Amino acid sequence: MSKKILAILSEYGYWGIELVAPLTKLEEAGYTVEFMTPTGKKAEALPPSYDTTYVDPPLGVCVTTPQAAEMVKAFEATNRLEERRNMSEVVPERPYFSTPDFLRKFEKYFSDVKEAQEQLTEEYAGLLLVGGSGPIIDMVNNQRVHDIILGFYKKRMPIGAICYGVAPLVFARDFNERRSIIKGKHVTGHCIEYDYHDGTGFLHTDLNMGPPPYVLEYILADAVGPEGQYHGNFGKETSVIVDYPFITARSLQCSFEFGDQMVAVLDKGVTRYGW
């Protein structure tokens, strides 16, 4: 089995420890993590994620620990994210229906997507979707991200997602079936008690919205349906759920446990955890 993991990061800011903690756990287990961004631009950690004085508004406490801040700053200083893959060069874009000669181009799209999925799933053992506010802009409703997720899903390969990195799982659907791939599954993600009322910010843009544009808890609960379950676990320090092939984590506080469970799934064949 490949010992490489593909990590997808937003170009508008990722939450530092949500990458660095699982990255550390995976590397300690002998895995190599490679990075990909939607258009090939360098991903950067959101400043609050390495600021130990930043008070999270919903929780009313400083959520970035000194350990996390040092780990994130040390990682950023390595310039490892200078080496990254450009998603737009790997996965084709689905054509508009108004495109001339649409049917032939649509057929080619499906053929090219299948080839890209085969290459990625042969090269990598699993997928990591990193959270933070950035994914709201360029990952959640990104068809190329969806197609990558579907490639791993169809082969029943591990897919790890944390915080707002969980949201793409809701929308990654076969184009013809249009059925949520997490229907009937058990998942976790940012619960409504953790959502901001104001100030959801991003890097490289002056956009600073109020609350997130959707309540992640609601869309996850709707997507899993009555056969599955969303687990917010509000009041518990962490919330990590494994319902194979998905490993989902609620927020930054879960980052180390999330990494442990990714390794447990990859190395020990764990298929269920946290529910």
N, C-alpha and C positions, 0 to 999 in steps of 0.2 A: 504494500500500500504506500502511496505517496506520503511523504512527511512534510508536505507544504500546505499552508492554509492561505486562502485569498481573503484579505480584509478590504472591504469597501468603505471609503471615507468621503464625507462631504467636503466640497471646496469652500463652504461657507461657515466652517467651524465645527470641530468635533469636541466632545468632552474628554479631556485628557486621560483620566484614569480608566475610562470605559474602553480605551484602546490599550493603554500601557499595562493594566493589570492582567487581562486575558493574554496579551502578547507575552508577558513575563511567564505566566503559567504554561503556555504552549511551548515556549522556547526551553523552559526547564525540562519539559517532557520530550525534547528532541525535535520539535517541529520548527520549520522555517516559515515565517509569515511574510507574505508579499502584499504590496498595497496597490490599490486601484482607485482612481477618482473619475467622476463622470466625463470630464473633458481633458484630463491630463494635468490640470493645474495642481499645485502643491496644496495638500491639506495642512491646516494649522489648528493647534489646540485653542479653544476659546479661553480668553484671559481669566474669567472667573474660575476656570478649572485648575488653575495653578496659583490662585490667590487665597491665602489662608484667612484673609479678613473678610472675604465675601460672604454675606449673610443671605441664605436662600430664603426668598420671601414667604413661600408657603410653610416652610419648616421653622423659620425664625432662628436658625442657628447657622454657624459657619460649617459648611458641608465639605470643604476641601481641607483634608487633614495635612499636617506637615509632611507625613510620609508620601501621600499622594502628590503633593506639590513638588517635592524633590524628585520623585520618579518621573513626573511629566516634564519638568524642566530639563532633567538629565536626558530624557529621550529626545526632546526637541533639539537639544544641543548636539546630538549625534548626526543630525541632518539625514537620517535614514529615509525620510520622506522625500528626499531629492530623487530617489529611485522609485518610480511608480509607473503603473500601466495606465494607458488612456482608454477608458471604457468605450469611447466613441469610435476608436480604431479597432476594437475587438468584436463588438456586437453591432449588427446593423440596425438602422432605424426603420421602423415600420412605416411604409408609405401612406400618404394621405389618400383617401378614396377619390379625391379629385385629380390625382396625378394621371397624366396621360399614359395610356397603355397599362392601366392599373393592374389588371389581372396577372399579367406576366411579371410585373414588379413585385406583386404580392406573393406569388409563387416563389420567386427568387428570395424574397425576404425569409420565408419559412425555411427554405433550403439552407440559406446562409446562417440563420439562427441555430438550426440543428447542428451545423458544423462547428459553430462557435461554442455551443454547449458541450459538445463532445470533447473539444480540445481542452476546455476549462476543467471539466470533470475528470479527465484523464491526468491533467497536470496537478490538480489540487485534491486534497483529502476532505476538505470542508470549507465552509463559507462563514465569514464573520462580518456582520453588519453593525458598525459602530454608531453610537448615539450622540446626543447633543442636539442643539437647535438646528444646526446646519442641514441635516437630512430633510427637514420640512421643505426646504427649497429645491434641492436637486437629487434626492433619493426616493422620497415617498411615492411620487407620481412620475417616476422615470421608467419608461418602457424597457430600456436596456437593463436597468437594475432588476426589473421584474423577470426578464428573460434569463438572466443569470441565476436568479433564485429558482426559477422553474427547471433549469438544467440540473441543478443539484437535487431538487425535489423529485424529479422523475426517476432519478437513480437512487433515491432514498439515501442520500448522503447528508451528513450533519450540517445543519444551518443554525448558526448562533446569532442572536440579535439582542441588543440591549437598549433600554430606554426608548428614545424616538427612532432608533434603528429597527424597532419591532414593526413600526407602521407599514413598511413596504410589504410585509407578509400578507397584510389585508388585501392589497391590490394586485399582488402577483397571481394572475389567473390565466389559464389557458384561454387563448383569444376566442375560440369557438364555444367552449363550455361555459366560461365566465363564472366559474364556481370558485369560491375562496378555498385555497389550499389548506387553510387552517380550520375549515369547517369540521366540527366534531373533535377538535383537539383541545388540550388544556394549555393555556398560555398565560403569561403575565406581561406587564408593561406599565408605563407611567399611569398611576391611578389619579382620579380627579382631585383627590386631596393634595397631590403634589404639583398640580398645574398652576402656572402663573396667572395672575389677574392682569398683569401689565408687564411690559418690558422684555418680551421675548426677542432677543437680539441675535445678529449674525455678523460675520466678518465680511469685509470687502463690499459692503453695501450700506447705505444709510437707512435701510429699512429696519425699523424697530417697532414691531407690532405689539399689541396688547397681549391677550392670551394666545396660545397656539391656535391655529385655524380650525382645529378639530379637537374633540375630547378623545384622546387615544383609548381610554377605558371603554367608551361607548362603541367605537368602531371595532375594537377587538371583541367585545361581548357580542355584537351583532354578527360579526364574521364567523365566530366559532359555532353560533347557533345553539339550539337547545340540547344538541347531542354532546357539545363540548362545554368548556367553562373558562371564563376569564377569572384569574385569581389576582386581586389587588393586594391582598395581605397587608392592608393598612394597619398600622400599629406594630407590625413586626419590622425589625431592623432591615431585613433583606427579604427578597422574593425572587427566587430562581426556580423555574419550572422546566423539566425535561419531559417532553412527550414526543418521542422520536418521529421524524428526524429533527424536530425543533428544540433548541435550547434558548429559552427567553429569560430576560432579566429586567426587573422593574426600573432600576435607576442606578446612579453612580455608586451607592452604598453596596451594591451587589457585585461590583466588578471582579473582586478576587474569587468569590464563590462561583460566579459565572465562568471564570477561567478554569476553575477546578472541574466544573461539570462538563465543560467542553472537552477537557482532557479525559474525563471519565467515560464520556460517550465514545471518543475516538479510540481510546486504548483498552477500555474494559467492556465495551459493548453495552453500557448503561442505556436503557430506553425509557426509564421513568424515574422522576425525582421531583419532590416538592409537592406532591398532591396524592 
